[in-house]
Amino acid sequence: MAIVYLILQANTAIEGIISLMNLSPEPGLSAHFLLHQKDLMQFLTFKVQCAETAADLTQETYLRIAHHPDPGNIENIRAYLFRIANNLALDYLRSQTRLNKRDAGPVTEDFTCHQPEPDAIVSDHQQLEFLERVIYDLPPKCREVFLMSRVENKSYTEISNELGISPRTVESHMRKALEQIRKQFD
């Protein structure tokens, strides 16, 4: 009983708004719309996959019934409401399809530029220059060992054989080089 009272109150409020807008729907149509509004909203949300668009289409459904000239010849008002909502959803989806075709569709990974941004390139160059200065400032033996290890990918044994020093000394030079580089970056 309370639900019927609330629906009648809502119906009265809507009819008051409609009379202010100079619209004149059949009182039964607006009452039926209120009864099925939640179902219409769920149906449209499922159909268009967007709650905001579904809300807009639900309002448009009401406006369509508000302008209906002769509601007396509608046999199944619920089916009529859903047919209007479905047609509106189809119109919306068609327009989205046309829009996507005209605009070549949504932007995908195929269209994105995988090149780094100009500011990232500048930053990378600055870091590289800084690293080169830090390496250049290393003591000559440390620098030579570091470059052979990190740039030429030689093992400590290969470096020790090439330079005629022990592998322990190579480790010592590498440790010293890495410590100095870390200090400069901190």
C-alpha positions in Angstrom: 0.0 0.0 0.0 2.9 2.3 0.9 4.5 1.7 -2.5 1.4 2.6 -4.4 1.2 5.8 -2.3 4.8 6.7 -3.1 4.3 6.0 -6.8 1.2 8.2 -6.8 3.1 11.0 -5.1 5.9 10.6 -7.7 3.4 10.5 -10.5 1.8 13.7 -9.2 5.2 15.4 -9.0 6.0 14.4 -12.5 2.7 15.5 -13.8 3.2 18.8 -12.1 6.6 19.2 -13.8 5.1 18.1 -17.1 2.3 20.6 -16.9 4.9 23.3 -16.3 6.7 22.1 -19.4 3.4 22.2 -21.3 3.6 18.4 -22.0 0.5 16.3 -21.6 1.2 12.6 -21.3 -1.5 10.1 -20.4 -1.3 9.7 -16.6 -1.1 6.0 -17.0 2.0 6.2 -19.2 4.0 8.2 -16.6 2.9 5.8 -13.9 4.0 2.8 -16.0 7.2 4.5 -16.7 7.9 5.0 -13.0 7.0 1.3 -12.4 9.5 0.2 -15.0 12.1 2.9 -14.7 14.6 0.7 -12.7 14.2 -2.2 -15.2 14.6 0.2 -18.1 17.8 1.5 -16.6 19.2 -2.0 -16.1 18.2 -3.0 -19.6 19.8 0.1 -21.1 23.0 -0.2 -19.0 23.4 -3.8 -20.2 22.7 -2.7 -23.8 25.1 0.3 -24.0 27.6 -0.7 -21.3 27.6 2.7 -19.7 25.5 3.8 -16.7 25.5 7.5 -17.6 24.4 6.9 -21.1 21.7 4.5 -19.9 20.4 7.3 -17.5 20.3 9.7 -20.5 18.5 7.2 -22.6 16.0 6.4 -19.8 15.1 10.2 -19.6 14.8 10.2 -23.4 12.4 7.3 -23.1 10.2 9.3 -20.8 10.3 12.3 -23.1 9.2 10.1 -26.0 6.2 8.8 -24.1 5.4 12.4 -22.9 5.0 13.4 -26.5 2.9 10.4 -27.5 -0.3 11.7 -29.1 -2.7 8.7 -28.4 -1.7 6.4 -25.6 -5.1 4.7 -25.5 -4.3 2.3 -28.3 -1.2 0.8 -26.6 -2.0 -2.8 -25.7 1.2 -3.6 -23.7 2.7 -0.5 -22.1 5.7 -2.3 -20.6 6.6 -3.7 -24.0 6.1 -0.3 -25.6 8.4 1.3 -23.1 11.1 -1.3 -23.7 10.7 -1.0 -27.5 11.3 2.8 -27.2 14.3 2.2 -24.9 15.7 -0.5 -27.2 15.3 1.8 -30.3 17.1 4.6 -28.5 19.9 2.3 -27.5 20.3 1.0 -31.1 20.3 4.6 -32.4 23.0 5.5 -29.8 25.1 2.4 -30.7 24.8 3.1 -34.4 25.9 6.7 -33.9 28.9 5.5 -31.8 29.8 3.0 -34.6 29.6 5.8 -37.2 31.7 8.0 -35.0 34.4 5.3 -34.5 34.5 4.7 -38.3 34.7 8.3 -39.1 37.4 8.9 -36.5 39.2 5.7 -37.5 38.1 4.1 -34.2 39.5 4.3 -30.8 43.2 4.9 -30.4 45.0 1.6 -30.0 48.6 0.5 -29.5 49.0 0.4 -33.3 48.7 4.2 -33.4 50.7 5.2 -30.5 54.3 6.4 -30.9 56.8 4.1 -29.2 59.6 6.7 -29.5 60.6 8.3 -26.2 59.4 11.8 -25.5 61.8 14.7 -26.3 62.3 15.6 -22.7 63.2 12.0 -21.9 65.8 12.0 -24.7 67.4 15.2 -23.3 67.3 13.7 -19.8 68.9 10.5 -21.0 71.7 12.5 -22.8 72.4 14.5 -19.7 72.6 11.4 -17.6 74.9 9.8 -20.1 77.2 12.8 -20.2 77.3 12.8 -16.4 78.2 9.1 -16.3 80.9 9.7 -18.9 82.4 12.5 -16.7 82.2 10.3 -13.6 84.0 7.4 -15.4 86.6 9.8 -16.9 87.3 11.1 -13.3 88.2 7.6 -12.1 91.8 6.8 -11.6 93.3 5.4 -14.9 93.6 1.7 -13.8 90.1 1.7 -12.2 88.7 3.3 -15.4 90.4 0.8 -17.6 89.3 -2.2 -15.5 85.7 -0.8 -15.2 85.4 -0.3 -19.0 86.8 -3.7 -19.8 84.4 -5.3 -17.4 81.2 -3.3 -18.1 81.6 -2.2 -21.7 83.6 -5.1 -23.3 82.0 -7.7 -21.0 85.3 -9.4 -20.1 85.6 -11.6 -17.0 88.0 -10.7 -14.2 90.3 -13.5 -15.3 90.5 -12.2 -18.9 91.2 -8.6 -17.6 93.9 -9.9 -15.2 95.6 -11.8 -18.1 95.4 -8.8 -20.4 96.7 -6.3 -17.9 99.2 -8.6 -16.2 97.6 -8.1 -12.7 96.0 -10.6 -10.3 92.3 -11.2 -10.3 92.2 -9.9 -6.7 93.6 -6.6 -8.0 91.0 -6.5 -10.7 88.3 -7.0 -8.0 89.8 -4.2 -6.0 89.8 -1.8 -8.9 86.2 -2.6 -9.7 85.1 -2.2 -6.1 86.9 1.2 -6.0 85.3 2.3 -9.3 81.8 1.3 -8.3 82.1 3.0 -5.0 83.2 6.3 -6.6 80.4 6.1 -9.2 77.8 5.5 -6.5 79.1 8.5 -4.5 78.7 10.7 -7.6 75.1 9.5 -8.2 74.0 9.9 -4.5 
